Amino acid sequence: MGKSLLVSNVLPAEALALIPKEISVDYHDSKDVLPRPELIARLRGKDGLICHIVSAIDDEVPPRRPP
């Protein structure tokens, strides 16, 4: 199975272009912060997260894919 990533806020095209093509990207194309329940739901099963400082990341947000 390939790697997957959640991008929780809009990024410049130049930044998105740096993500390797073999990584599947779930992209929230908005300046609005993802609601916490949606952030947690969309992060499930992902290998990584790119977020802005406005996203509240704490112990409730899964830090990694469960083994």
N, CA, C, O and CB atoms as a CASP TS submission, in Angstrom:
PFRMAT TS
TARGET T0000
AUTHOR 0000-0000-0000
METHOD Language model
MODEL 1
PARENT N/A
ATOM      1  N   MET     1       0.826  -1.175   0.000  1.00  0.00           N
ATOM      2  CA  MET     1       0.000   0.000   0.000  1.00  0.00           C
ATOM      3  C   MET     1       0.875   1.244   0.000  1.00  0.00           C
ATOM      4  O   MET     1       1.881   1.296   0.707  1.00  0.00           O
ATOM      5  CB  MET     1      -0.942  -0.005   1.197  1.00  0.00           C
ATOM      6  N   GLY     2       0.496   2.256  -0.795  1.00  0.00           N
ATOM      7  CA  GLY     2       1.277   3.477  -0.882  1.00  0.00           C
ATOM      8  C   GLY     2       1.077   4.387   0.310  1.00  0.00           C
ATOM      9  O   GLY     2       0.166   4.189   1.114  1.00  0.00           O
ATOM     10  N   LYS     3       1.920   5.366   0.417  1.00  0.00           N
ATOM     11  CA  LYS     3       1.836   6.357   1.488  1.00  0.00           C
ATOM     12  C   LYS     3       0.711   7.341   1.203  1.00  0.00           C
ATOM     13  O   LYS     3       0.359   7.589   0.049  1.00  0.00           O
ATOM     14  CB  LYS     3       3.175   7.105   1.649  1.00  0.00           C
ATOM     15  N   SER     4       0.155   7.895   2.270  1.00  0.00           N
ATOM     16  CA  SER     4      -0.916   8.880   2.129  1.00  0.00           C
ATOM     17  C   SER     4      -0.698  10.025   3.115  1.00  0.00           C
ATOM     18  O   SER     4      -0.078   9.859   4.165  1.00  0.00           O
ATOM     19  CB  SER     4      -2.301   8.223   2.354  1.00  0.00           C
ATOM     20  N   LEU     5      -1.225  11.184   2.748  1.00  0.00           N
ATOM     21  CA  LEU     5      -0.949  12.408   3.468  1.00  0.00           C
ATOM     22  C   LEU     5      -2.194  13.280   3.479  1.00  0.00           C
ATOM     23  O   LEU     5      -2.921  13.339   2.487  1.00  0.00           O
ATOM     24  CB  LEU     5       0.240  13.157   2.843  1.00  0.00           C
ATOM     25  N   LEU     6      -2.442  13.952   4.587  1.00  0.00           N
ATOM     26  CA  LEU     6      -3.510  14.945   4.672  1.00  0.00           C
ATOM     27  C   LEU     6      -2.865  16.323   4.695  1.00  0.00           C
ATOM     28  O   LEU     6      -1.985  16.590   5.513  1.00  0.00           O
ATOM     29  CB  LEU     6      -4.411  14.718   5.940  1.00  0.00           C
ATOM     30  N   VAL     7      -3.304  17.196   3.794  1.00  0.00           N
ATOM     31  CA  VAL     7      -2.922  18.609   3.810  1.00  0.00           C
ATOM     32  C   VAL     7      -4.170  19.341   4.266  1.00  0.00           C
ATOM     33  O   VAL     7      -5.153  19.413   3.529  1.00  0.00           O
ATOM     34  CB  VAL     7      -2.398  19.129   2.381  1.00  0.00           C
ATOM     35  N   SER     8      -4.139  19.893   5.494  1.00  0.00           N
ATOM     36  CA  SER     8      -5.365  20.388   6.112  1.00  0.00           C
ATOM     37  C   SER     8      -5.726  21.831   5.776  1.00  0.00           C
ATOM     38  O   SER     8      -6.796  22.298   6.166  1.00  0.00           O
ATOM     39  CB  SER     8      -5.249  20.259   7.573  1.00  0.00           C
ATOM     40  N   ASN     9      -4.871  22.539   5.070  1.00  0.00           N
ATOM     41  CA  ASN     9      -5.165  23.912   4.654  1.00  0.00           C
ATOM     42  C   ASN     9      -4.524  24.171   3.298  1.00  0.00           C
ATOM     43  O   ASN     9      -3.621  23.453   2.869  1.00  0.00           O
ATOM     44  CB  ASN     9      -4.658  24.939   5.707  1.00  0.00           C
ATOM     45  N   VAL    10      -5.010  25.208   2.642  1.00  0.00           N
ATOM     46  CA  VAL    10      -4.504  25.568   1.325  1.00  0.00           C
ATOM     47  C   VAL    10      -2.991  25.828   1.391  1.00  0.00           C
ATOM     48  O   VAL    10      -2.487  26.430   2.339  1.00  0.00           O
ATOM     49  CB  VAL    10      -5.248  26.811   0.782  1.00  0.00           C
ATOM     50  N   LEU    11      -2.293  25.358   0.365  1.00  0.00           N
ATOM     51  CA  LEU    11      -0.852  25.581   0.233  1.00  0.00           C
ATOM     52  C   LEU    11      -0.568  26.159  -1.146  1.00  0.00           C
ATOM     53  O   LEU    11      -1.337  25.937  -2.081  1.00  0.00           O
ATOM     54  CB  LEU    11      -0.052  24.260   0.455  1.00  0.00           C
ATOM     55  N   PRO    12       0.527  26.898  -1.281  1.00  0.00           N
ATOM     56  CA  PRO    12       0.912  27.370  -2.607  1.00  0.00           C
ATOM     57  C   PRO    12       1.211  26.186  -3.534  1.00  0.00           C
ATOM     58  O   PRO    12       1.675  25.137  -3.087  1.00  0.00           O
ATOM     59  CB  PRO    12       2.139  28.301  -2.510  1.00  0.00           C
ATOM     60  N   ALA    13       0.944  26.366  -4.807  1.00  0.00           N
ATOM     61  CA  ALA    13       1.185  25.302  -5.793  1.00  0.00           C
ATOM     62  C   ALA    13       2.632  24.815  -5.742  1.00  0.00           C
ATOM     63  O   ALA    13       2.899  23.629  -5.938  1.00  0.00           O
ATOM     64  CB  ALA    13       0.851  25.801  -7.209  1.00  0.00           C
ATOM     65  N   GLU    14       3.558  25.726  -5.479  1.00  0.00           N
ATOM     66  CA  GLU    14       4.982  25.347  -5.416  1.00  0.00           C
ATOM     67  C   GLU    14       5.240  24.372  -4.267  1.00  0.00           C
ATOM     68  O   GLU    14       6.067  23.469  -4.396  1.00  0.00           O
ATOM     69  CB  GLU    14       5.870  26.602  -5.249  1.00  0.00           C
ATOM     70  N   ALA    15       4.551  24.546  -3.164  1.00  0.00           N
ATOM     71  CA  ALA    15       4.714  23.641  -2.023  1.00  0.00           C
ATOM     72  C   ALA    15       4.096  22.281  -2.325  1.00  0.00           C
ATOM     73  O   ALA    15       4.686  21.245  -2.018  1.00  0.00           O
ATOM     74  CB  ALA    15       4.077  24.243  -0.756  1.00  0.00           C
ATOM     75  N   LEU    16       2.908  22.283  -2.928  1.00  0.00           N
ATOM     76  CA  LEU    16       2.259  21.015  -3.289  1.00  0.00           C
ATOM     77  C   LEU    16       3.102  20.229  -4.283  1.00  0.00           C
ATOM     78  O   LEU    16       3.140  19.000  -4.235  1.00  0.00           O
ATOM     79  CB  LEU    16       0.865  21.273  -3.877  1.00  0.00           C
ATOM     80  N   ALA    17       3.772  20.930  -5.176  1.00  0.00           N
ATOM     81  CA  ALA    17       4.600  20.271  -6.191  1.00  0.00           C
ATOM     82  C   ALA    17       5.783  19.524  -5.576  1.00  0.00           C
ATOM     83  O   ALA    17       6.354  18.644  -6.221  1.00  0.00           O
ATOM     84  CB  ALA    17       5.109  21.297  -7.193  1.00  0.00           C
ATOM     85  N   LEU    18       6.155  19.854  -4.357  1.00  0.00           N
ATOM     86  CA  LEU    18       7.269  19.180  -3.683  1.00  0.00           C
ATOM     87  C   LEU    18       6.883  17.812  -3.112  1.00  0.00           C
ATOM     88  O   LEU    18       7.755  17.019  -2.757  1.00  0.00           O
ATOM     89  CB  LEU    18       7.797  20.059  -2.568  1.00  0.00           C
ATOM     90  N   ILE    19       5.597  17.541  -3.025  1.00  0.00           N
ATOM     91  CA  ILE    19       5.142  16.243  -2.503  1.00  0.00           C
ATOM     92  C   ILE    19       5.330  15.212  -3.609  1.00  0.00           C
ATOM     93  O   ILE    19       4.809  15.393  -4.710  1.00  0.00           O
ATOM     94  CB  ILE    19       3.630  16.301  -2.025  1.00  0.00           C
ATOM     95  N   PRO    20       6.061  14.137  -3.343  1.00  0.00           N
ATOM     96  CA  PRO    20       6.283  13.117  -4.375  1.00  0.00           C
ATOM     97  C   PRO    20       4.972  12.583  -4.955  1.00  0.00           C
ATOM     98  O   PRO    20       3.997  12.387  -4.230  1.00  0.00           O
ATOM     99  CB  PRO    20       7.094  11.963  -3.798  1.00  0.00           C
ATOM    100  N   LYS    21       4.961  12.354  -6.245  1.00  0.00           N
ATOM    101  CA  LYS    21       3.755  11.920  -6.968  1.00  0.00           C
ATOM    102  C   LYS    21       3.215  10.579  -6.475  1.00  0.00           C
ATOM    103  O   LYS    21       2.023  10.312  -6.620  1.00  0.00           O
ATOM    104  CB  LYS    21       4.051  11.825  -8.453  1.00  0.00           C
ATOM    105  N   GLU    22       4.067   9.730  -5.895  1.00  0.00           N
ATOM    106  CA  GLU    22       3.605   8.414  -5.441  1.00  0.00           C
ATOM    107  C   GLU    22       2.849   8.479  -4.110  1.00  0.00           C
ATOM    108  O   GLU    22       2.316   7.470  -3.648  1.00  0.00           O
ATOM    109  CB  GLU    22       4.788   7.473  -5.305  1.00  0.00           C
ATOM    110  N   ILE    23       2.805   9.655  -3.501  1.00  0.00           N
ATOM    111  CA  ILE    23       2.061   9.825  -2.250  1.00  0.00           C
ATOM    112  C   ILE    23       0.652  10.308  -2.569  1.00  0.00           C
ATOM    113  O   ILE    23       0.470  11.285  -3.296  1.00  0.00           O
ATOM    114  CB  ILE    23       2.784  10.826  -1.296  1.00  0.00           C
ATOM    115  N   SER    24      -0.337   9.619  -2.022  1.00  0.00           N
ATOM    116  CA  SER    24      -1.734   9.998  -2.190  1.00  0.00           C
ATOM    117  C   SER    24      -2.031  11.161  -1.240  1.00  0.00           C
ATOM    118  O   SER    24      -1.752  11.085  -0.043  1.00  0.00           O
ATOM    119  CB  SER    24      -2.691   8.783  -1.917  1.00  0.00           C
ATOM    120  N   VAL    25      -2.604  12.241  -1.793  1.00  0.00           N
ATOM    121  CA  VAL    25      -2.847  13.451  -1.001  1.00  0.00           C
ATOM    122  C   VAL    25      -4.338  13.711  -0.849  1.00  0.00           C
ATOM    123  O   VAL    25      -5.070  13.782  -1.836  1.00  0.00           O
ATOM    124  CB  VAL    25      -2.165  14.664  -1.648  1.00  0.00           C
ATOM    125  N   ASP    26      -4.783  13.853   0.400  1.00  0.00           N
ATOM    126  CA  ASP    26      -6.133  14.312   0.726  1.00  0.00           C
ATOM    127  C   ASP    26      -5.962  15.801   1.017  1.00  0.00           C
ATOM    128  O   ASP    26      -5.416  16.172   2.056  1.00  0.00           O
ATOM    129  CB  ASP    26      -6.785  13.506   1.971  1.00  0.00           C
ATOM    130  N   TYR    27      -6.427  16.651   0.107  1.00  0.00           N
ATOM    131  CA  TYR    27      -6.135  18.087   0.163  1.00  0.00           C
ATOM    132  C   TYR    27      -7.378  18.897   0.485  1.00  0.00           C
ATOM    133  O   TYR    27      -8.354  18.877  -0.265  1.00  0.00           O
ATOM    134  CB  TYR    27      -5.541  18.561  -1.158  1.00  0.00           C
ATOM    135  N   HIS    28      -7.341  19.605   1.595  1.00  0.00           N
ATOM    136  CA  HIS    28      -8.412  20.533   1.991  1.00  0.00           C
ATOM    137  C   HIS    28      -8.048  21.898   1.430  1.00  0.00           C
ATOM    138  O   HIS    28      -7.294  22.653   2.043  1.00  0.00           O
ATOM    139  CB  HIS    28      -8.598  20.589   3.569  1.00  0.00           C
ATOM    140  N   ASP    29      -8.593  22.208   0.251  1.00  0.00           N
ATOM    141  CA  ASP    29      -8.241  23.410  -0.497  1.00  0.00           C
ATOM    142  C   ASP    29      -9.030  24.617   0.022  1.00  0.00           C
ATOM    143  O   ASP    29      -9.901  25.151  -0.664  1.00  0.00           O
ATOM    144  CB  ASP    29      -8.505  23.204  -2.003  1.00  0.00           C
ATOM    145  N   SER    30      -8.703  25.030   1.245  1.00  0.00           N
ATOM    146  CA  SER    30      -9.422  26.140   1.864  1.00  0.00           C
ATOM    147  C   SER    30      -8.530  26.808   2.903  1.00  0.00           C
ATOM    148  O   SER    30      -7.673  26.166   3.511  1.00  0.00           O
ATOM    149  CB  SER    30     -10.744  25.653   2.511  1.00  0.00           C
ATOM    150  N   LYS    31      -8.745  28.106   3.097  1.00  0.00           N
ATOM    151  CA  LYS    31      -8.056  28.808   4.179  1.00  0.00           C
ATOM    152  C   LYS    31      -8.755  28.567   5.513  1.00  0.00           C
ATOM    153  O   LYS    31      -8.197  28.858   6.571  1.00  0.00           O
ATOM    154  CB  LYS    31      -7.984  30.313   3.884  1.00  0.00           C
ATOM    155  N   ASP    32      -9.972  28.037   5.463  1.00  0.00           N
ATOM    156  CA  ASP    32     -10.719  27.739   6.685  1.00  0.00           C
ATOM    157  C   ASP    32     -10.115  26.525   7.382  1.00  0.00           C
ATOM    158  O   ASP    32      -9.712  25.556   6.737  1.00  0.00           O
ATOM    159  CB  ASP    32     -12.213  27.492   6.369  1.00  0.00           C
ATOM    160  N   VAL    33     -10.059  26.595   8.695  1.00  0.00           N
ATOM    161  CA  VAL    33      -9.548  25.478   9.493  1.00  0.00           C
ATOM    162  C   VAL    33     -10.548  24.325   9.432  1.00  0.00           C
ATOM    163  O   VAL    33     -11.756  24.533   9.544  1.00  0.00           O
ATOM    164  CB  VAL    33      -9.294  25.913  10.974  1.00  0.00           C
ATOM    165  N   LEU    34     -10.035  23.116   9.253  1.00  0.00           N
ATOM    166  CA  LEU    34     -10.911  21.951   9.308  1.00  0.00           C
ATOM    167  C   LEU    34     -11.487  21.833  10.718  1.00  0.00           C
ATOM    168  O   LEU    34     -10.747  21.957  11.694  1.00  0.00           O
ATOM    169  CB  LEU    34     -10.143  20.651   8.907  1.00  0.00           C
ATOM    170  N   PRO    35     -12.785  21.598  10.843  1.00  0.00           N
ATOM    171  CA  PRO    35     -13.328  21.341  12.185  1.00  0.00           C
ATOM    172  C   PRO    35     -12.627  20.126  12.795  1.00  0.00           C
ATOM    173  O   PRO    35     -12.320  19.160  12.096  1.00  0.00           O
ATOM    174  CB  PRO    35     -14.875  21.110  12.128  1.00  0.00           C
ATOM    175  N   ARG    36     -12.382  20.183  14.081  1.00  0.00           N
ATOM    176  CA  ARG    36     -11.623  19.133  14.770  1.00  0.00           C
ATOM    177  C   ARG    36     -12.113  17.711  14.469  1.00  0.00           C
ATOM    178  O   ARG    36     -11.292  16.845  14.166  1.00  0.00           O
ATOM    179  CB  ARG    36     -11.683  19.368  16.254  1.00  0.00           C
ATOM    180  N   PRO    37     -13.423  17.444  14.542  1.00  0.00           N
ATOM    181  CA  PRO    37     -13.874  16.079  14.230  1.00  0.00           C
ATOM    182  C   PRO    37     -13.545  15.663  12.792  1.00  0.00           C
ATOM    183  O   PRO    37     -13.214  14.504  12.540  1.00  0.00           O
ATOM    184  CB  PRO    37     -15.376  15.965  14.459  1.00  0.00           C
ATOM    185  N   GLU    38     -13.635  16.596  11.864  1.00  0.00           N
ATOM    186  CA  GLU    38     -13.310  16.281  10.472  1.00  0.00           C
ATOM    187  C   GLU    38     -11.810  16.062  10.298  1.00  0.00           C
ATOM    188  O   GLU    38     -11.398  15.163   9.566  1.00  0.00           O
ATOM    189  CB  GLU    38     -13.791  17.404   9.541  1.00  0.00           C
ATOM    190  N   LEU    39     -10.988  16.880  10.967  1.00  0.00           N
ATOM    191  CA  LEU    39      -9.538  16.696  10.919  1.00  0.00           C
ATOM    192  C   LEU    39      -9.171  15.300  11.406  1.00  0.00           C
ATOM    193  O   LEU    39      -8.395  14.598  10.757  1.00  0.00           O
ATOM    194  CB  LEU    39      -8.821  17.769  11.769  1.00  0.00           C
ATOM    195  N   ILE    40      -9.722  14.898  12.540  1.00  0.00           N
ATOM    196  CA  ILE    40      -9.422  13.578  13.107  1.00  0.00           C
ATOM    197  C   ILE    40      -9.902  12.474  12.171  1.00  0.00           C
ATOM    198  O   ILE    40      -9.183  11.501  11.942  1.00  0.00           O
ATOM    199  CB  ILE    40     -10.078  13.419  14.499  1.00  0.00           C
ATOM    200  N   ALA    41     -11.101  12.614  11.630  1.00  0.00           N
ATOM    201  CA  ALA    41     -11.645  11.593  10.728  1.00  0.00           C
ATOM    202  C   ALA    41     -10.810  11.471   9.455  1.00  0.00           C
ATOM    203  O   ALA    41     -10.514  10.362   9.010  1.00  0.00           O
ATOM    204  CB  ALA    41     -13.099  11.921  10.367  1.00  0.00           C
ATOM    205  N   ARG    42     -10.433  12.602   8.872  1.00  0.00           N
ATOM    206  CA  ARG    42      -9.672  12.563   7.617  1.00  0.00           C
ATOM    207  C   ARG    42      -8.232  12.120   7.827  1.00  0.00           C
ATOM    208  O   ARG    42      -7.588  11.652   6.888  1.00  0.00           O
ATOM    209  CB  ARG    42      -9.689  13.928   6.953  1.00  0.00           C
ATOM    210  N   LEU    43      -7.721  12.258   9.033  1.00  0.00           N
ATOM    211  CA  LEU    43      -6.346  11.838   9.325  1.00  0.00           C
ATOM    212  C   LEU    43      -6.231  10.332   9.545  1.00  0.00           C
ATOM    213  O   LEU    43      -5.145   9.767   9.410  1.00  0.00           O
ATOM    214  CB  LEU    43      -5.831  12.570  10.550  1.00  0.00           C
ATOM    215  N   ARG    44      -7.348   9.677   9.884  1.00  0.00           N
ATOM    216  CA  ARG    44      -7.303   8.222  10.110  1.00  0.00           C
ATOM    217  C   ARG    44      -6.769   7.515   8.866  1.00  0.00           C
ATOM    218  O   ARG    44      -7.220   7.760   7.747  1.00  0.00           O
ATOM    219  CB  ARG    44      -8.715   7.675  10.477  1.00  0.00           C
ATOM    220  N   GLY    45      -5.811   6.644   9.090  1.00  0.00           N
ATOM    221  CA  GLY    45      -5.248   5.859   8.009  1.00  0.00           C
ATOM    222  C   GLY    45      -4.176   6.571   7.204  1.00  0.00           C
ATOM    223  O   GLY    45      -3.595   5.982   6.292  1.00  0.00           O
ATOM    224  N   LYS    46      -3.905   7.830   7.526  1.00  0.00           N
ATOM    225  CA  LYS    46      -2.884   8.588   6.793  1.00  0.00           C
ATOM    226  C   LYS    46      -1.519   8.365   7.433  1.00  0.00           C
ATOM    227  O   LYS    46      -1.413   8.034   8.614  1.00  0.00           O
ATOM    228  CB  LYS    46      -3.230  10.103   6.766  1.00  0.00           C
ATOM    229  N   ASP    47      -0.491   8.552   6.637  1.00  0.00           N
ATOM    230  CA  ASP    47       0.877   8.411   7.117  1.00  0.00           C
ATOM    231  C   ASP    47       1.476   9.734   7.585  1.00  0.00           C
ATOM    232  O   ASP    47       2.498   9.753   8.272  1.00  0.00           O
ATOM    233  CB  ASP    47       1.740   7.820   6.032  1.00  0.00           C
ATOM    234  N   GLY    48       0.833  10.843   7.208  1.00  0.00           N
ATOM    235  CA  GLY    48       1.384  12.131   7.591  1.00  0.00           C
ATOM    236  C   GLY    48       0.365  13.242   7.495  1.00  0.00           C
ATOM    237  O   GLY    48      -0.728  13.070   6.955  1.00  0.00           O
ATOM    238  N   LEU    49       0.749  14.393   8.036  1.00  0.00           N
ATOM    239  CA  LEU    49      -0.103  15.575   8.061  1.00  0.00           C
ATOM    240  C   LEU    49       0.744  16.805   7.801  1.00  0.00           C
ATOM    241  O   LEU    49       1.805  16.978   8.401  1.00  0.00           O
ATOM    242  CB  LEU    49      -0.846  15.698   9.410  1.00  0.00           C
ATOM    243  N   ILE    50       0.271  17.659   6.905  1.00  0.00           N
ATOM    244  CA  ILE    50       0.834  18.992   6.734  1.00  0.00           C
ATOM    245  C   ILE    50      -0.276  19.947   7.138  1.00  0.00           C
ATOM    246  O   ILE    50      -1.362  19.928   6.559  1.00  0.00           O
ATOM    247  CB  ILE    50       1.343  19.254   5.243  1.00  0.00           C
ATOM    248  N   CYS    51       0.003  20.792   8.142  1.00  0.00           N
ATOM    249  CA  CYS    51      -1.018  21.719   8.620  1.00  0.00           C
ATOM    250  C   CYS    51      -0.387  23.075   8.903  1.00  0.00           C
ATOM    251  O   CYS    51       0.834  23.209   8.984  1.00  0.00           O
ATOM    252  CB  CYS    51      -1.714  21.169   9.885  1.00  0.00           C
ATOM    253  N   HIS    52      -1.245  24.070   9.050  1.00  0.00           N
ATOM    254  CA  HIS    52      -0.811  25.407   9.438  1.00  0.00           C
ATOM    255  C   HIS    52      -0.843  25.503  10.953  1.00  0.00           C
ATOM    256  O   HIS    52      -1.389  24.631  11.630  1.00  0.00           O
ATOM    257  CB  HIS    52      -1.706  26.506   8.789  1.00  0.00           C
ATOM    258  N   ILE    53      -0.266  26.548  11.470  1.00  0.00           N
ATOM    259  CA  ILE    53      -0.209  26.751  12.915  1.00  0.00           C
ATOM    260  C   ILE    53      -1.595  26.934  13.534  1.00  0.00           C
ATOM    261  O   ILE    53      -1.753  26.779  14.745  1.00  0.00           O
ATOM    262  CB  ILE    53       0.654  27.954  13.231  1.00  0.00           C
ATOM    263  N   VAL    54      -2.594  27.261  12.724  1.00  0.00           N
ATOM    264  CA  VAL    54      -3.949  27.473  13.247  1.00  0.00           C
ATOM    265  C   VAL    54      -4.661  26.170  13.600  1.00  0.00           C
ATOM    266  O   VAL    54      -5.692  26.197  14.271  1.00  0.00           O
ATOM    267  CB  VAL    54      -4.775  28.238  12.237  1.00  0.00           C
ATOM    268  N   SER    55      -4.127  25.028  13.158  1.00  0.00           N
ATOM    269  CA  SER    55      -4.736  23.730  13.479  1.00  0.00           C
ATOM    270  C   SER    55      -4.286  23.285  14.865  1.00  0.00           C
ATOM    271  O   SER    55      -3.091  23.253  15.157  1.00  0.00           O
ATOM    272  CB  SER    55      -4.360  22.657  12.414  1.00  0.00           C
ATOM    273  N   ALA    56      -5.247  22.942  15.715  1.00  0.00           N
ATOM    274  CA  ALA    56      -4.931  22.484  17.071  1.00  0.00           C
ATOM    275  C   ALA    56      -4.561  21.001  17.018  1.00  0.00           C
ATOM    276  O   ALA    56      -5.414  20.142  16.797  1.00  0.00           O
ATOM    277  CB  ALA    56      -6.137  22.723  18.044  1.00  0.00           C
ATOM    278  N   ILE    57      -3.278  20.720  17.225  1.00  0.00           N
ATOM    279  CA  ILE    57      -2.781  19.343  17.207  1.00  0.00           C
ATOM    280  C   ILE    57      -2.352  19.002  18.631  1.00  0.00           C
ATOM    281  O   ILE    57      -1.445  19.623  19.186  1.00  0.00           O
ATOM    282  CB  ILE    57      -1.584  19.163  16.180  1.00  0.00           C
ATOM    283  N   ASP    58      -3.024  17.996  19.216  1.00  0.00           N
ATOM    284  CA  ASP    58      -2.696  17.569  20.574  1.00  0.00           C
ATOM    285  C   ASP    58      -2.854  16.056  20.661  1.00  0.00           C
ATOM    286  O   ASP    58      -2.894  15.379  19.634  1.00  0.00           O
ATOM    287  CB  ASP    58      -3.601  18.285  21.628  1.00  0.00           C
ATOM    288  N   ASP    59      -2.942  15.525  21.865  1.00  0.00           N
ATOM    289  CA  ASP    59      -3.015  14.068  22.060  1.00  0.00           C
ATOM    290  C   ASP    59      -4.268  13.444  21.464  1.00  0.00           C
ATOM    291  O   ASP    59      -4.281  12.244  21.190  1.00  0.00           O
ATOM    292  CB  ASP    59      -2.955  13.746  23.530  1.00  0.00           C
ATOM    293  N   GLU    60      -5.326  14.231  21.256  1.00  0.00           N
ATOM    294  CA  GLU    60      -6.550  13.690  20.682  1.00  0.00           C
ATOM    295  C   GLU    60      -6.424  13.415  19.175  1.00  0.00           C
ATOM    296  O   GLU    60      -7.111  12.553  18.628  1.00  0.00           O
ATOM    297  CB  GLU    60      -7.695  14.648  20.934  1.00  0.00           C
ATOM    298  N   VAL    61      -5.542  14.159  18.530  1.00  0.00           N
ATOM    299  CA  VAL    61      -5.304  13.986  17.094  1.00  0.00           C
ATOM    300  C   VAL    61      -4.296  12.850  16.931  1.00  0.00           C
ATOM    301  O   VAL    61      -3.193  12.921  17.473  1.00  0.00           O
ATOM    302  CB  VAL    61      -4.780  15.324  16.421  1.00  0.00           C
ATOM    303  N   PRO    62      -4.663  11.806  16.192  1.00  0.00           N
ATOM    304  CA  PRO    62      -3.754  10.656  16.045  1.00  0.00           C
ATOM    305  C   PRO    62      -2.406  11.078  15.470  1.00  0.00           C
ATOM    306  O   PRO    62      -2.353  11.666  14.389  1.00  0.00           O
ATOM    307  CB  PRO    62      -4.389   9.585  15.146  1.00  0.00           C
ATOM    308  N   PRO    63      -1.307  10.783  16.184  1.00  0.00           N
ATOM    309  CA  PRO    63       0.003  11.186  15.707  1.00  0.00           C
ATOM    310  C   PRO    63       0.537  10.327  14.564  1.00  0.00           C
ATOM    311  O   PRO    63       1.410  10.761  13.814  1.00  0.00           O
ATOM    312  CB  PRO    63       0.965  11.157  16.835  1.00  0.00           C
ATOM    313  N   ARG    64       0.018   9.118  14.433  1.00  0.00           N
ATOM    314  CA  ARG    64       0.502   8.221  13.374  1.00  0.00           C
ATOM    315  C   ARG    64      -0.524   7.129  13.142  1.00  0.00           C
ATOM    316  O   ARG    64      -1.440   6.927  13.939  1.00  0.00           O
ATOM    317  CB  ARG    64       1.885   7.603  13.742  1.00  0.00           C
ATOM    318  N   ARG    65      -0.348   6.436  12.038  1.00  0.00           N
ATOM    319  CA  ARG    65      -1.237   5.330  11.714  1.00  0.00           C
ATOM    320  C   ARG    65      -1.041   4.218  12.743  1.00  0.00           C
ATOM    321  O   ARG    65       0.094   3.855  13.054  1.00  0.00           O
ATOM    322  CB  ARG    65      -0.976   4.806  10.271  1.00  0.00           C
ATOM    323  N   PRO    66      -2.135   3.678  13.270  1.00  0.00           N
ATOM    324  CA  PRO    66      -1.986   2.581  14.224  1.00  0.00           C
ATOM    325  C   PRO    66      -1.287   1.384  13.576  1.00  0.00           C
ATOM    326  O   PRO    66      -1.458   1.139  12.382  1.00  0.00           O
ATOM    327  CB  PRO    66      -3.358   2.160  14.773  1.00  0.00           C
ATOM    328  N   PRO    67      -0.497   0.636  14.362  1.00  0.00           N
ATOM    329  CA  PRO    67       0.228  -0.528  13.781  1.00  0.00           C
ATOM    330  C   PRO    67      -0.728  -1.610  13.320  1.00  0.00           C
ATOM    331  O   PRO    67      -0.292  -2.644  12.815  1.00  0.00           O
ATOM    332  CB  PRO    67       1.209  -1.122  14.806  1.00  0.00           C
TER
END
